[in-house]
Amino acid sequence: MADHLANTLAAVSVLGGTVGYVKSKSLPSLVAGVSFGALYAVTGHLIRTNADYGVELGVGTSVLLMGATGPRAFKTMKRVPLGMFTMGALGAGYFGKKLYQQQYGV
């Protein structure tokens, strides 16, 4: 399940960056969307293959996404930045829970 979420977040990140680029010609939005998408795709691959640090990368990527989009999301209250921030928050919560379960055997 966790790898499916990571792959979904990868696709939505790329889509969000592309929408940001198309709507406002913002090259940084495109670069950030593709970068976060790549990080989430690597997360999905690591989780699917039971490799080390997959869940940790998911937490880190989600927290980084929240930090990168949070100020703009709450300043502009526009749909795409708010959606990206929410996506990061949901990812951080989910992967954080998985990390907790992994660490403490719950």
Stockholm file with secondary structure:
# STOCKHOLM 1.0

chainA/1-106         MADHLANTLAAVSVLGGTVGYVKSKSLPSLVAGVSFGALYAVTGHLIRTNADYGVELGVGTSVLLMGATGPRAFKTMKRVPLGMFTMGALGAGYFGKKLYQQQYGV
#=GR chainA/1-106 SS CHHHHHHHHHHHHHHHHHHHHHHHCCHHHHHHHHHHHHHHHHHHHHHHTTCTTHHHHHHHHHHHHHHHHHHHHHHHCCHHHHHHHHHHHHHHHHHHHHHHHHHHTC
#=GC SS_cons         CHHHHHHHHHHHHHHHHHHHHHHHCCHHHHHHHHHHHHHHHHHHHHHHTTCTTHHHHHHHHHHHHHHHHHHHHHHHCCHHHHHHHHHHHHHHHHHHHHHHHHHHTC
//
